[in-house]
Amino acid sequence: DQFYPSARVDANGVLHLAFIDRRNHPDEEVVDVFYAYSKDGVQFSKNFQITDQPIGMFTMPGGEFGALGTHLDMVVPYPDRVFIAYPCGQLPFGPTSACLAELPGIVTTNQPPVLRLVADQRIYVGARL
């Protein structure tokens, strides 16, 4: 299952896509964040995993999953430099932090990105960000 995509087009017309995916854990209530790009909007690169640890999907009252996708976003300020913000950290009921990863040179190399964790911000209920 892939869901909650975040899509951006850079100045060179390359489509960048970040999304949440259950492929590594189909029978568990955890997900990972993946990234892919397309130079023509039809053929996509291989999927690159962004998370180094799975993200717990928290359950809302009534049994529905919480909206992790509202916490996934991407910025492409320059061609070939991508920043992805995503939920991270764990407690039994879901993510507790927000992380920001940088993917430098991904389109030109088509190699697994050298992920740089730019930030890890602890989030508390009711806190102002």
QUIPE-V808903 format. One record per backbone hydrogen bond with DSSP energy under -1.0 kcal/mol. NH is the residue of the N-H (numbers start at 1). CO is the residue of the C=O. E is the energy in kcal/mol with one decimal. If there is no record, write none. Layout:
nh:co:e
NH:CO:E
NH:CO:E
This chain:
nh:co:e
3:20:-2.7
6:18:-2.8
8:16:-2.3
10:14:-2.3
13:10:-2.0
15:38:-2.8
16:8:-3.6
17:36:-2.8
18:6:-2.5
19:34:-2.3
20:3:-2.6
21:32:-2.7
22:1:-2.2
25:22:-1.8
28:25:-1.7
31:55:-2.3
32:21:-2.4
34:19:-3.0
35:48:-2.1
36:17:-2.4
38:15:-2.3
45:37:-2.9
48:35:-3.1
50:33:-3.3
51:33:-1.1
55:31:-3.4
57:29:-2.9
60:64:-4.4
63:60:-2.1
66:58:-3.2
68:66:-1.6
70:67:-1.1
71:68:-2.2
72:69:-1.5
73:85:-2.2
75:83:-2.7
81:78:-1.8
82:103:-1.4
83:75:-2.8
84:101:-2.5
85:73:-2.8
86:99:-2.5
88:97:-2.5
94:91:-1.9
96:88:-1.3
97:88:-3.0
98:121:-1.9
99:86:-3.3
100:119:-1.7
101:84:-2.8
102:116:-1.8
103:82:-3.2
105:80:-2.1
109:105:-1.6
110:106:-2.1
115:113:-1.2
116:102:-1.4
118:100:-3.5
119:100:-1.0
121:98:-2.7
123:96:-2.7
127:124:-2.4
